[in-house]
Amino acid sequence: MDKNNSFKEKMLKLIYPNRCPFCDKVIPNQEYACNKCKALLPQYSVTVYANGGYPCAAPLRYTGCFADAVKRFKFNHHTGYSPNLAVLTVGAVLERFSAEEIAALDCVACVPMHPVDQRKRRYNQAELLAKDCAALMELPYEALLEKHKRNQVQHTLARSERPQNVRGVYRCVNKEAVRGKRVLLIDDIITTGATLGECARMLKKAGCKSVSCAVVCTVGEAL
């Protein structure tokens, strides 16, 4: 490793130390959570389904300190949580999908934000998570989708209104990059499955061979 890069990396770790995403305690660089919070993690991950029947692996339920971690990651600029949450997300993928399904994956993508909203937040948490998941799985990350229309925030709507709210707001940006590919689609949370389902639908419409999904937390019923 270049000495200058090594020095920069050490300085960044001093300024932005590795933190447990669930309690925000500083932890060793090689850890993804503190021992106390590890003891709270569910023994098994779960599978839920996005609209359209697309399977989605999730390591955590959206409750307690797990929900708090996602909120800080999503809204409070705790972007340093991403690599640690990716460890859990990839663990769920490895547990819930078959070895054959995982080996067949071509790339990792994410649920995009509208450019206006991303400029306001300054980052897309799903993109950060997807890139870290891709690195762990040794797969390329591909920006396959864009959100070209703004809509109402999903959690402000009734469950029955959510599918229509996301209809037509996403589109594939490069059909040639999608055609025939098997994609792992990443988001931070799944509630009704409307958003992931719509993104998966657009990928399939563009010629994607298969879409599987993964998130950090699920609000829905698990299998």
C-alpha positions as CSV (number, residue, x, y, z in Angstrom):
1,M,0.0,0.0,0.0
2,D,1.2,3.5,-0.8
3,K,2.5,5.2,2.3
4,N,0.5,8.4,1.7
5,N,-2.7,6.4,1.3
6,S,-1.9,4.4,4.5
7,F,-1.4,7.6,6.4
8,K,-4.7,9.1,5.1
9,E,-6.5,5.9,6.1
10,K,-5.1,6.0,9.6
11,M,-6.0,9.7,10.0
12,L,-9.6,9.0,8.7
13,K,-10.0,6.2,11.3
14,L,-8.9,8.6,14.0
15,I,-11.3,11.3,12.9
16,Y,-14.1,8.8,12.0
17,P,-13.7,5.8,14.2
18,N,-15.7,2.6,13.6
19,R,-18.9,2.6,15.5
20,C,-21.5,0.0,16.4
21,P,-24.5,1.0,14.4
22,F,-26.9,0.0,17.2
23,C,-25.5,1.9,20.1
24,D,-23.0,4.2,18.4
25,K,-20.2,3.0,20.7
26,V,-16.6,3.0,19.2
27,I,-15.6,-0.5,18.3
28,P,-12.4,-2.1,16.8
29,N,-12.1,-1.6,13.1
30,Q,-12.5,-5.3,12.3
31,E,-15.9,-5.5,14.1
32,Y,-19.4,-4.8,12.8
33,A,-21.1,-4.3,16.2
34,C,-20.2,-4.3,19.9
35,N,-20.5,-7.5,21.9
36,K,-23.5,-6.2,23.8
37,C,-25.4,-5.4,20.6
38,K,-24.3,-8.6,18.9
39,A,-26.1,-10.5,21.7
40,L,-29.4,-8.8,20.6
41,L,-29.1,-9.8,16.9
42,P,-31.7,-12.3,15.8
43,Q,-30.5,-15.9,15.4
44,Y,-31.8,-16.2,11.9
45,S,-32.5,-13.8,9.0
46,V,-35.8,-13.8,7.2
47,T,-37.3,-13.7,3.7
48,V,-40.1,-11.3,2.8
49,Y,-41.4,-10.5,-0.7
50,A,-41.6,-7.3,-2.6
51,N,-44.6,-6.6,-4.8
52,G,-44.5,-8.9,-7.8
53,G,-43.1,-11.8,-5.7
54,Y,-39.5,-10.8,-5.7
55,P,-37.7,-12.5,-2.7
56,C,-36.0,-10.1,-0.2
57,A,-33.5,-11.2,2.5
58,A,-33.4,-9.2,5.7
59,P,-31.3,-9.8,8.8
60,L,-33.2,-7.5,11.2
61,R,-36.7,-6.4,12.2
62,Y,-37.4,-2.7,12.2
63,T,-37.7,-2.4,15.9
64,G,-35.8,-0.9,18.9
65,C,-32.1,-0.3,18.3
66,F,-32.2,-1.8,14.8
67,A,-34.8,0.8,13.7
68,D,-32.8,3.5,15.4
69,A,-29.6,2.5,13.5
70,V,-31.4,2.7,10.2
71,K,-32.8,6.1,11.1
72,R,-29.4,7.5,12.0
73,F,-27.9,6.0,8.9
74,K,-30.7,7.3,6.7
75,F,-31.4,10.8,8.1
76,N,-28.5,11.8,10.4
77,H,-25.5,11.4,8.2
78,H,-24.1,8.3,10.0
79,T,-22.7,7.0,6.8
80,G,-20.0,5.1,8.6
81,Y,-22.5,2.5,9.6
82,S,-22.8,1.3,6.0
83,P,-19.9,-1.3,6.0
84,N,-21.2,-2.8,9.2
85,L,-24.8,-3.0,8.1
86,A,-23.6,-4.5,4.8
87,V,-22.0,-7.3,6.8
88,L,-25.4,-8.2,8.2
89,T,-27.2,-7.7,4.9
90,V,-24.8,-10.0,3.0
91,G,-25.0,-12.5,5.8
92,A,-28.8,-12.6,5.2
93,V,-28.3,-13.0,1.5
94,L,-25.9,-16.0,2.0
95,E,-28.4,-17.5,4.5
96,R,-31.7,-17.0,2.6
97,F,-30.6,-17.6,-1.0
98,S,-29.1,-20.8,-2.4
99,A,-25.5,-21.1,-3.3
100,E,-26.6,-21.5,-7.0
101,E,-28.6,-18.3,-6.9
102,I,-25.7,-16.4,-5.3
103,A,-23.1,-17.7,-7.7
104,A,-25.3,-16.7,-10.7
105,L,-25.6,-13.1,-9.6
106,D,-24.0,-10.6,-12.1
107,C,-24.2,-7.3,-10.2
108,V,-25.6,-5.3,-7.3
109,A,-27.8,-2.3,-7.7
110,C,-29.8,0.0,-5.4
111,V,-33.1,1.8,-5.1
112,P,-32.2,5.4,-6.3
113,M,-33.3,8.7,-4.9
114,H,-34.6,11.6,-6.9
115,P,-31.6,14.0,-7.6
116,V,-33.3,16.9,-5.7
117,D,-33.8,14.8,-2.6
118,Q,-30.3,13.3,-2.8
119,R,-28.8,16.8,-3.0
120,K,-30.7,17.8,0.1
121,R,-29.6,14.7,2.0
122,R,-26.1,14.7,0.3
123,Y,-26.1,10.9,0.0
124,N,-28.2,7.9,-0.8
125,Q,-28.0,5.4,2.0
126,A,-29.2,2.6,-0.3
127,E,-26.3,3.3,-2.7
128,L,-23.7,3.3,0.1
129,L,-25.1,0.0,1.4
130,A,-25.2,-1.5,-2.1
131,K,-21.6,-0.6,-2.9
132,D,-20.4,-2.1,0.4
133,C,-22.5,-5.3,-0.2
134,A,-21.0,-5.5,-3.7
135,A,-17.5,-5.2,-2.3
136,L,-18.1,-8.0,0.2
137,M,-19.6,-10.3,-2.4
138,E,-16.9,-9.4,-5.0
139,L,-19.5,-8.3,-7.5
140,P,-19.7,-5.1,-9.5
141,Y,-22.0,-2.3,-8.4
142,E,-24.1,-0.9,-11.2
143,A,-26.2,2.2,-11.2
144,L,-29.0,0.6,-13.2
145,L,-32.0,2.8,-12.2
146,E,-32.9,6.4,-11.8
147,K,-35.8,8.1,-10.0
148,H,-37.0,10.6,-12.6
149,K,-40.2,11.7,-10.9
150,R,-40.7,13.0,-7.4
151,N,-43.6,11.5,-5.4
152,Q,-45.0,11.5,-1.9
153,V,-42.9,9.9,0.9
154,Q,-44.1,6.3,1.2
155,H,-44.4,6.2,5.0
156,T,-46.9,9.1,4.9
157,L,-49.4,7.0,2.9
158,A,-51.7,4.1,3.7
159,R,-50.5,0.7,2.6
160,S,-53.1,0.6,-0.2
161,E,-51.9,3.8,-1.7
162,R,-48.2,3.0,-1.8
163,P,-48.1,0.8,-5.0
164,Q,-49.7,3.6,-7.1
165,N,-47.5,6.3,-5.5
166,V,-44.3,4.6,-6.9
167,R,-45.8,3.6,-10.3
168,G,-43.8,5.1,-13.1
169,V,-41.3,7.1,-11.0
170,Y,-38.3,4.8,-11.7
171,R,-36.7,3.9,-15.0
172,C,-33.8,1.9,-16.2
173,V,-30.9,4.0,-17.4
174,N,-29.1,1.5,-19.5
175,K,-31.1,-1.4,-21.0
176,E,-28.0,-2.9,-22.6
177,A,-26.3,-3.2,-19.1
178,V,-29.4,-4.9,-17.7
179,R,-30.4,-7.3,-20.5
180,G,-29.9,-10.9,-19.4
181,K,-28.4,-10.0,-16.0
182,R,-29.2,-11.4,-12.6
183,V,-29.4,-8.5,-10.2
184,L,-29.3,-8.2,-6.4
185,L,-31.3,-5.0,-5.6
186,I,-30.5,-3.3,-2.3
187,D,-32.5,-0.9,-0.1
188,D,-32.3,0.0,3.6
189,I,-35.8,-1.1,4.6
190,I,-38.8,-2.9,3.2
191,T,-42.3,-2.1,4.5
192,T,-45.0,-3.0,2.0
193,G,-42.6,-4.0,-0.8
194,A,-44.0,-1.4,-3.2
195,T,-40.8,0.5,-3.9
196,L,-38.6,-2.6,-4.3
197,G,-41.3,-4.3,-6.4
198,E,-41.6,-1.3,-8.7
199,C,-37.8,-1.1,-9.2
200,A,-37.6,-4.8,-9.8
201,R,-40.5,-4.5,-12.3
202,M,-38.6,-1.9,-14.3
203,L,-35.5,-4.0,-14.3
204,K,-37.4,-7.0,-15.6
205,K,-39.2,-4.8,-18.2
206,A,-35.7,-3.7,-19.5
207,G,-34.7,-7.3,-20.0
208,C,-33.2,-8.3,-16.7
209,K,-33.2,-12.1,-16.2
210,S,-33.9,-12.2,-12.5
211,V,-34.1,-9.8,-9.5
212,S,-33.5,-10.7,-5.9
213,C,-33.6,-8.2,-3.1
214,A,-31.9,-7.5,0.3
215,V,-32.4,-4.9,3.0
216,V,-31.2,-4.2,6.5
217,C,-34.6,-4.2,8.1
218,T,-38.1,-5.5,7.4
219,V,-41.4,-4.2,8.8
220,G,-43.5,-6.9,7.0
221,E,-44.3,-10.5,7.7
222,A,-41.5,-12.9,7.4
223,L,-41.2,-16.5,6.1
